[in-house]
Amino acid sequence: MKRLLTALAVICCFLACEKVPEEILVTSVSLNQATAEMVVGETISLSATVLPSNATEKTVTWASSNQSVATVAGGKVTAVSEGQSTITASAGGKSATCIVTVGKKTIDVASVELNKTELSLTEGESETLIATVKPDDATDKTVTWSTSNNTIATVENGKVTAVKEGEASITARAGEEEATCKVVVKKTIPSGAVDLGLSVYWGTTNLGAGKPEEYGDYYAWGETEPYYSSQSPLTWKNGKSAGYNWASYKWYNGSSSTLTKYNTKSSYGTVDNKTVLDQEDDVASVKLGGKWRMPTDAEWTELSTKCTWTWTTNYNGTGVEGQIFTATNGNSIFLPATGRRDNSILYDAGSGGYYWSSSLSTDRPSFAWFFGINSNDASRYDDYRCSGFSVRPVSE
């Protein structure tokens, strides 16, 4: 019994002397990032560091200040909707936070399409292109427009304006995608002209005429008014009663050696080396304005060599004779056999046509080049500048 009591005493003494383990408190909690920017549907993982590392209670609890914006579970943050939420990590009475800002999910542009891939315009004309950006819910569907050559065609918010003849590419760009439209700009065809596919547009009527079959007026080369005030009855203007001869001519001073303008040889008068009519002496330019003028000798040659010509004795049932010039594109013009006025007489009307060019005959400057037609021929010739010929205007 004595021994038992002694053993119990020893055990009690041992238990009384054993120390209770000391609790180690958390001194801090920190997160691997203090802020985060996310988009809807995105997830990130936050990691929490609890100090000291041997703290008695290191369990981390997580919380979100706005679970409609972002949720958190075990440090995994999920963006729910646009807005801001504070994510808190807590352990042992300490905590750390990360401010999470959630924006819209970025949806890239997949494609850009234009309603037209080719566009044909005439100078000054406009047309609006429409760009379609896919997908419909792309984050940024802003379209920027550009042109490869703004001297040919300009673009603003899809509106394409033709500037001058040529080709340009219009580009619509959204995100990293783009689409292009080829723009072909043609010259503006003025009213009263036809496109024969040549270097200039040809007028459909003679100067002074209202219809293709009408003869129109007769002019001396370099003069901008006819010498008559009426053709029916023929009534001459004051000082022009001699009709179409040197006595009436503006750029002449009484003899074949006294030309006062448009001369390349001293034996013919004052030399100025002008070989093409100035605009103020070009009757088509003076009467019609704009880009209208008389054709050059080369342009008449182009007409005759690049078009087929056919003599008719009854143009469109009018009974008028002349040449029809037909281009490869199917368009055509009619030159009536207007004849010519020399002195006070009209010659060859109905059998031949005489049409001035704007080009001087440089070998004999008292002559200028003209284009003549008859039932068998359509060719260039030169004749005295004081002769009264028809004028068929052209436009650039």
Sequence and secondary structure as in RCSB ss.txt:
>XXXX:A:sequence
MKRLLTALAVICCFLACEKVPEEILVTSVSLNQATAEMVVGETISLSATVLPSNATEKTVTWASSNQSVATVAGG
KVTAVSEGQSTITASAGGKSATCIVTVGKKTIDVASVELNKTELSLTEGESETLIATVKPDDATDKTVTWSTSNN
TIATVENGKVTAVKEGEASITARAGEEEATCKVVVKKTIPSGAVDLGLSVYWGTTNLGAGKPEEYGDYYAWGETE
PYYSSQSPLTWKNGKSAGYNWASYKWYNGSSSTLTKYNTKSSYGTVDNKTVLDQEDDVASVKLGGKWRMPTDAEW
TELSTKCTWTWTTNYNGTGVEGQIFTATNGNSIFLPATGRRDNSILYDAGSGGYYWSSSLSTDRPSFAWFFGINS
NDASRYDDYRCSGFSVRPVSE
>XXXX:A:secstr
 HHHHHHHHHHHHHHHHS         EEEES SEEEEETT EEE  EEEESTT S    EEEES TTTEEEETT
EEEE SSEEEEEEEEETTEEEEEEEEEE       EEEES SEEEEETT EEE  EEEESTT S    EEEES T
TTEEEETTEEEE SSEEEEEEEEETTEEEEEEEEEE    TTEE  SSSSEEESS TT SSTTS    B TT SS
 SEEEETTEEE TT TT BSTTT TTB SSTT B SS S GGGB      B  GGG HHHHHH TTEE   HHHH
HHHHHHSEEEEESSGGGS   EEEEE TTS EEEEE  BEEEBTEEESTTT EEEEEEEE TTSTTEEEEEEE S
S EEEEEEETTSBBB   EE 
